[in-house]
């Protein structure tokens, strides 16, 4: 079995700016947004100036701003969460927002406990945007990379888009 997190436990895998712009442009988040793992700022930069985005909160554990201490409701969460903490990030995100987009390996969404967590919180898988894996140092896992949008109250089919 292959691990979902990068070897050595290093979850600091920064999203390339062009990939963040593509994801934000595709899903078009609006209102108050949160980037829980701002890292080098790719998603925050992509959200800035976006029509309909009124405010951007950001957390970054390396800057002593811990997402798990953030408790303000927002309209959208867009992030590349630490893959080793995927479930914890998902659960806290569902407490804060009705729309969540995580950049992750597609298979991370289909663990039984995560599916159960989403169902219990009233969320449905709305869309998966399949993406090419960025070059190294991005982890080269062989699993499909996707930006997945889940939404509170959604119960329709999951759309799969290739880009």
Buried (B, 14 or more C-beta within 10 A) or exposed (E): EEEBBBEEEEBEBBBEBEBBBBBBEBBEBBBBBBBBBBBBBBBBBBBEEBEEBEEBBBBBBEEEBEBEEBEEEBBBBBBBBBBBBBBEBBBBBBEBBBBBBBBBBBEBBEEEEBEEBBEEBEBBBBBBBBBEBBEEEBBEBEBBBBBBBBBBEBEEEBEBEEE
